[in-house]
Amino acid sequence: MIHSSSVIDKKAKLGNNIKIGPFCYVGPNVELQQDVELISNVHIEGNTKIGKGTKIFPFASIGTMPQDLKFKGESNSVLIGENNIIREYVTINPGTEGGGSKTVIGNNCLLMISSHIAHDCKVGNNVVIANNVPLGGHVTLEDSVVIGGNSAVQQFTRIGRLAMIGGMTGVLKDVIPFGLSFGNRNYLQGINLIGLRRKKYENKKIIELDTAYKKIFSSEKLHENLAKINGEFNENELVKEVINFIAKDKKRPICTPLAK
């Protein structure tokens, strides 16, 4: 069902059971898969692919030119997975040559009103981004991240799986998987224990993770602290995930607890 006031380019690829409300625009290189719904006044252009079951609310803008002065018109794209909810005034920009030319969003995400996904961002599955949250370019959000309203994430920042960012937080440093981060300039408050329990992880593994967390952040010398616990938690996949996250990019600053 396509409303008569909407403009759908003849070259656009539309799956079965598409619903497009009034005053939408869908460009020639756009693909909307099965059961996608555009409520009204949605603008989608560029090389944009939107997975089945995704629902997009009024005044969202997807696929327009990235807000990067280095962009020179090179080929780029936006890839959005399945069953996402994209609320009013959300903006999603495509990638640039310097970041792989792709902006990618996984499945089952909720992007609330006026959130912004900048060029070359990688957003995992089951991510929740609350109202008025901008992601700078090249940001990576792993699966099941939650970001509270009116926060802002600086370019190139990584936020690990199942981490939770409190509202009105300025995220300048990478946040470990399962971390809780807050503050005008983000600091680490602890482990997302509630999130881990909701995911049905064993209490034993959660307790070991909490013990490892205290040892890793016992001083500012993170990589020395990692070396000290080498082999101590080999059977705990949660601890290994945190260690691998920190070790993966030694140039990136890691969010740490406030100094006592």
Backbone torsions as a table, in degrees:
resi	resn	phi	psi	omega
1	MET	NA	120.7	-178.8
2	ILE	-126.4	124.2	-179.5
3	HIS	-67.9	144.6	-174.2
4	SER	-65.6	-22.0	-178.6
5	SER	-84.1	-10.2	-179.1
6	SER	-83.1	151.1	179.5
7	VAL	-111.0	112.5	-178.7
8	ILE	-118.7	114.9	-179.5
9	ASP	-61.2	143.0	-178.1
10	LYS	-62.9	-23.5	-178.7
11	LYS	-86.5	-9.6	178.6
12	ALA	-64.4	145.8	179.5
13	LYS	-100.2	120.4	-177.2
14	LEU	-118.3	127.9	177.0
15	GLY	-79.4	-172.3	-179.5
16	ASN	-74.8	149.3	172.8
17	ASN	59.7	37.3	175.6
18	ILE	-76.6	139.1	175.3
19	LYS	-121.2	120.6	179.8
20	ILE	-127.3	114.4	-178.3
21	GLY	-79.9	-167.6	-173.7
22	PRO	-69.2	148.0	168.7
23	PHE	62.0	36.3	174.1
24	CYS	-97.2	157.5	173.1
25	TYR	-128.3	130.6	177.2
26	VAL	-128.4	118.0	-174.1
27	GLY	-78.6	175.6	-171.6
28	PRO	-68.8	-25.7	-176.8
29	ASN	-104.8	21.1	-178.7
30	VAL	-94.9	140.6	173.0
31	GLU	-122.7	121.5	174.8
32	LEU	-110.1	116.8	-177.5
33	GLN	-83.0	179.0	-173.3
34	GLN	-49.8	137.4	172.7
35	ASP	66.6	15.7	172.4
36	VAL	-69.7	141.1	178.7
37	GLU	-128.7	127.1	171.7
38	LEU	-108.1	114.7	-172.4
39	ILE	-64.4	-58.0	176.1
40	SER	-175.0	157.1	173.0
41	ASN	53.5	35.6	178.0
42	VAL	-97.7	135.7	179.9
43	HIS	-115.7	120.4	178.9
44	ILE	-132.1	124.5	179.1
45	GLU	-140.5	-172.9	178.8
46	GLY	70.0	-171.1	177.5
47	ASN	-82.4	83.2	-171.9
48	THR	-120.9	129.7	177.7
49	LYS	-121.7	127.3	-177.5
50	ILE	-120.8	122.8	-173.7
51	GLY	-72.3	163.6	-172.6
52	LYS	-61.3	146.1	175.5
53	GLY	78.2	2.4	-179.8
54	THR	-77.5	139.8	-177.8
55	LYS	-120.4	126.9	-173.8
56	ILE	-121.8	129.6	-172.2
57	PHE	-95.6	171.4	-172.0
58	PRO	-57.4	143.5	173.0
59	PHE	69.2	14.4	168.7
60	ALA	-71.0	145.8	-180.0
61	SER	-130.6	120.8	-172.9
62	ILE	-130.5	130.1	172.3
63	GLY	92.4	1.9	177.8
64	THR	-74.1	166.2	-172.1
65	MET	-51.4	134.5	179.4
66	PRO	-62.0	148.6	179.1
67	GLN	-88.4	69.0	-176.5
68	ASP	-142.1	119.6	-176.9
69	LEU	-65.2	-17.2	178.2
70	LYS	-79.4	-13.3	-177.5
71	PHE	-68.6	127.1	-176.9
72	LYS	-119.6	23.5	176.3
73	GLY	88.6	12.2	-179.9
74	GLU	-65.8	159.6	179.0
75	SER	-62.8	137.1	-179.3
76	ASN	-153.6	178.3	-175.5
77	SER	-158.2	163.7	170.0
78	VAL	-124.6	127.8	177.7
79	LEU	-119.6	117.0	-178.6
80	ILE	-118.4	131.3	-175.5
81	GLY	-77.9	-154.4	-171.1
82	GLU	-97.8	150.1	169.6
83	ASN	58.3	38.2	175.0
84	ASN	-91.0	154.2	172.3
85	ILE	-116.4	118.8	-177.8
86	ILE	-117.1	109.0	-170.1
87	ARG	-86.0	-175.6	-172.1
88	GLU	-58.3	140.0	173.0
89	TYR	65.0	14.6	173.5
90	VAL	-69.1	140.0	175.0
91	THR	-122.0	135.8	179.7
92	ILE	-132.7	116.3	-177.9
93	ASN	-99.0	148.2	177.2
94	PRO	-74.8	173.9	-176.3
95	GLY	-77.6	178.9	176.3
96	THR	-129.2	166.7	-178.4
97	GLU	-59.1	-34.4	-178.4
98	GLY	-73.1	-8.7	-178.0
99	GLY	-128.3	21.1	-179.9
100	GLY	91.5	-1.3	174.0
101	SER	66.8	15.5	-180.0
102	LYS	-133.2	136.6	165.0
103	THR	-107.4	128.0	-171.3
104	VAL	-127.4	132.3	175.0
105	ILE	-125.4	135.2	-176.2
106	GLY	-79.2	-146.4	-176.6
107	ASN	-105.5	153.6	170.2
108	ASN	60.1	37.1	178.2
109	CYS	-96.2	154.2	173.2
110	LEU	-120.5	112.8	176.4
111	LEU	-106.1	108.5	-174.3
112	MET	-80.6	178.7	-169.1
113	ILE	-54.9	131.9	173.2
114	SER	65.1	19.3	171.5
115	SER	-77.9	155.6	-175.8
116	HIS	-130.3	127.6	175.7
117	ILE	-109.2	108.3	-174.1
118	ALA	-80.2	177.5	-178.0
119	HIS	-57.4	139.1	172.3
120	ASP	68.5	15.3	175.0
121	CYS	-73.7	150.8	175.4
122	LYS	-124.8	111.7	-177.8
123	VAL	-113.9	127.8	-175.7
124	GLY	-78.8	-158.0	180.0
125	ASN	-90.4	151.5	173.2
126	ASN	59.3	34.3	178.8
127	VAL	-90.7	140.8	175.3
128	VAL	-119.2	120.8	176.3
129	ILE	-117.8	116.8	-174.2
130	ALA	-79.0	-178.1	-172.2
131	ASN	-58.9	140.8	170.2
132	ASN	62.7	34.8	178.5
133	VAL	-105.3	115.4	173.3
134	PRO	-94.4	136.5	168.3
135	LEU	-100.4	126.2	174.0
136	GLY	-69.6	173.1	-179.3
137	GLY	-61.5	147.0	173.2
138	HIS	68.1	17.3	178.1
139	VAL	-75.3	143.2	175.0
140	THR	-118.2	122.5	172.1
141	LEU	-112.9	118.7	177.4
142	GLU	-77.9	178.2	-173.8
143	ASP	-58.7	144.5	170.2
144	SER	64.2	25.0	172.6
145	VAL	-74.5	142.7	173.7
146	VAL	-123.5	128.0	178.5
147	ILE	-120.0	123.2	-178.0
148	GLY	-72.9	162.2	-173.6
149	GLY	-61.0	146.6	176.5
150	ASN	63.6	17.4	170.6
151	SER	-82.1	167.5	176.8
152	ALA	-141.8	137.3	-176.6
153	VAL	-115.7	119.7	-177.4
154	GLN	-69.1	154.0	-178.3
155	GLN	-56.5	146.4	177.6
156	PHE	71.6	1.2	-179.6
157	THR	-70.9	144.4	174.1
158	ARG	-111.8	136.1	174.3
159	ILE	-125.0	120.6	-172.0
160	GLY	-75.8	168.1	-175.7
161	ARG	-55.7	136.6	174.3
162	LEU	62.4	18.1	173.6
163	ALA	-77.4	155.4	179.3
164	MET	-130.6	128.5	-179.5
165	ILE	-108.6	124.0	-179.5
166	GLY	-69.8	160.6	-179.8
167	GLY	-61.1	147.8	176.8
168	MET	60.8	35.8	179.0
169	THR	-99.2	134.8	171.9
170	GLY	-93.0	106.9	-173.2
171	VAL	-93.5	103.9	-179.2
172	LEU	-108.2	-19.6	-176.0
173	LYS	-122.7	151.3	-179.0
174	ASP	-62.0	140.5	-179.4
175	VAL	-109.6	126.4	-176.8
176	ILE	-63.5	157.1	170.3
177	PRO	-54.0	140.0	177.3
178	PHE	70.8	10.3	-178.0
179	GLY	-83.0	153.6	169.7
180	LEU	-110.0	124.6	-175.7
181	SER	-131.1	137.4	-177.4
182	PHE	-142.0	174.4	168.0
183	GLY	108.7	153.8	176.8
184	ASN	-55.1	-40.5	166.6
185	ARG	-123.1	114.4	-158.7
186	ASN	-60.1	138.3	171.5
187	TYR	-126.2	164.6	-177.2
188	LEU	-95.7	124.6	-177.9
189	GLN	-98.5	-18.0	-178.9
190	GLY	154.6	-156.2	-177.7
191	ILE	-104.1	143.8	179.0
192	ASN	-77.0	73.4	-174.7
193	LEU	-63.1	-40.7	-179.3
194	ILE	-63.8	-43.9	179.0
195	GLY	-61.6	-41.0	179.1
196	LEU	-64.6	-40.8	179.7
197	ARG	-68.5	-36.3	177.4
198	ARG	-65.1	-27.8	177.3
199	LYS	-85.1	4.8	173.5
200	LYS	68.1	30.1	173.6
201	TYR	-74.5	147.7	-179.2
202	GLU	-63.7	142.7	178.2
203	ASN	-58.2	-37.5	-179.9
204	LYS	-58.5	-44.7	-179.3
205	LYS	-67.9	-36.6	178.9
206	ILE	-66.9	-42.0	178.5
207	ILE	-63.5	-42.1	177.3
208	GLU	-63.3	-39.7	177.7
209	LEU	-61.6	-42.8	179.4
210	ASP	-63.9	-38.9	176.8
211	THR	-64.3	-45.2	179.0
212	ALA	-63.1	-40.5	178.3
213	TYR	-55.8	-46.0	-178.6
214	LYS	-64.9	-34.6	179.8
215	LYS	-74.9	-40.9	-179.3
216	ILE	-62.7	-39.9	-175.6
217	PHE	-103.5	25.3	178.3
218	SER	-70.5	-20.1	174.3
219	SER	-151.0	176.0	-179.1
220	GLU	-77.8	-8.8	-178.8
221	LYS	-88.3	74.8	-170.9
222	LEU	-60.4	-45.7	-174.8
223	HIS	-69.9	-31.5	172.5
224	GLU	-67.6	-39.9	178.6
225	ASN	-64.8	-38.0	176.6
226	LEU	-61.7	-41.1	179.9
227	ALA	-62.9	-34.9	-178.3
228	LYS	-67.8	-32.0	-178.6
229	ILE	-98.2	10.8	-178.8
230	ASN	-54.9	121.3	178.5
231	GLY	88.6	-11.0	-175.1
232	GLU	-72.8	-29.2	-175.1
233	PHE	-123.9	37.1	-174.5
234	ASN	-61.2	-25.4	-177.0
235	GLU	-90.5	1.0	-176.3
236	ASN	-110.8	108.5	-175.8
237	GLU	-68.1	-25.8	178.9
238	LEU	-68.2	-46.1	178.7
239	VAL	-64.1	-42.7	179.4
240	LYS	-60.2	-36.9	179.5
241	GLU	-64.4	-41.9	177.9
242	VAL	-64.9	-45.7	-179.7
243	ILE	-60.7	-45.1	-178.9
244	ASN	-65.2	-35.9	178.7
245	PHE	-62.8	-46.5	-179.0
246	ILE	-66.6	-41.5	-175.3
247	ALA	-75.3	-19.6	-172.6
248	LYS	-63.2	-39.7	-177.1
249	ASP	-137.8	93.1	-176.0
250	LYS	-71.9	-12.4	178.8
251	LYS	-81.5	-20.6	-177.0
252	ARG	-83.1	136.6	174.8
253	PRO	-71.2	139.2	179.4
254	ILE	-104.4	132.8	176.5
255	CYS	-64.0	131.2	-177.2
256	THR	-126.5	165.3	175.6
257	PRO	-65.3	158.8	175.4
258	LEU	-63.8	140.8	178.3
259	ALA	-64.6	137.0	-179.4
260	LYS	-84.1	NA	NA
